[in-house]
Amino acid sequence: MKMFDIIARKRDGKALTYEELEFFVNGIVSNKIPDYQTTALMMAIYLNGMSRRETSELCMLMANSGDTLEFSDEYITVDKHSTGGVGDKTSLIVAPVAAACGLTVAKMSGRGLGHTGGTVDKLESIPGIIMDMSMEQFEDNYKKTGLCLSGQSGNMVPADKIMYALRDVTATISSIPLIATSIMSKKLAAGAKNIVLDVKTGSGAFMENPEEAFDLAEKMVDIGTANGRRVSALVTMMDNPLGRTIGNSLEVLEAAEILKGEHVGSDLYNVSVALAAELIHMTSGKTIGEATETARKKIKDGSAYKKLCDMIVAQGGDASVIENGDGLKKPLYTHEIISPEDGFVVSIDAKTIGIISMNLGAGRSKKTDPIDYSAGIRILRKPGEELKKGEPMAVFYSDIKDMSELEKKYLEACEISDTQLPERKLILGRVTKGKIEEY
Ligand code: URA
């Protein structure tokens, strides 16, 4: 078999066989296929797409290209993935709620890059916590508390690492089959039998328009179910930041507040409960309505909050800091953004806010950049809320003294109107095996 012929077949719109896909994945991982041929094939996939069978087979081959996790059947394992957003700390809420229901969450998460954050960075703002742990410690922890959130192990899905890095520099990121296989290969390798996906759409998301987001959701559900997992996806809005905080320690504290029963009915609460309900529904036989009630109850009775504290302690962290923030690094400076006019907030562009937060020190523009765990933004006036001229509408936190340029960008990112617009939908729909429900 020759890589040249595989590229030519995909260029001509043919479906690749299992053997051809296997040749490709084995070839890139063993360094036998040069980057120019890998990128040529990915461009041909970008232009001509892939069938259901090809997508599912490529994904499984990628998932098995490195280490994989396996769990004994005594654990009901669940996982959650978000396609990335601004202020998205739902993993810190969904995982403890699921664990409080007796489900096992042994989840490997990523770090943030660009305008989106990562669960590992958020948790690393907690003094003492260990996110890069050995496999033995990972196992000990999920067996003990039912909940372990860690960084990615060294050699999981190497095929995706190679493909993703090349896609990033060859304009082939935004291909639905390549995104679907990239995300789902990591989920399949991570071993959980039950998976909920939060596919974001809007200005702060990968998939800016809802049709593409539903398409991606459908493909990912399809791949997961074809490979023996229970998978459902919610398509949720990411045109405004989720919740009121962006930045690592700020987001941990906001997630802790939700788990302590605060902010009931907020956007963050509603999306988190809906995602947790999917996992409860698929593992218990409860209806979505009953599962939603269960998720709410686990927040209200404090058991989910206790799970988060137990997890932090098991990972060597100081759980007392999430009580009220004492013990977390504080920023050198805070800066209030003052409303220039009376009115109502219509929207706050999520992507711009993510970039401002990154520039305040909370994120990285390249993988090796250091981050400031205390930096970020607190939004005081969210879309739909009233503004009074001269009153603070947001607060910046940073070790950088001069925040005036970023303040200008924040004001530009906020659309203000004289009239209050009707509330917009947060959850656009749900995708399960062979079924799309638009809300
Ligand atoms: N996230 C991933 O992990 N892979 C993609 O291709 C896009 C988003």
Residues whose N, C-alpha, C, O or C-beta is under 5 A from the ligand:
A	BS01	URA	I173 L178 I179 S182 I183
